[in-house]
């Protein structure tokens, strides 16, 4: 829950600073997918 709320605040502030949400959303997706791959590759 903390990660979800923290991510929301970070994304909304960054999108507001940049002026667009799409680049921030794509960055968020890249971080999430990269993190998932990293976790899976280090648990096998």
Secondary structure, DSSP 8 states (H G I E B T S, - for coil): -HHHHHHHHHHHHHHHHHS-SHHHHHHHHHHHHHHHHHHHHHH-
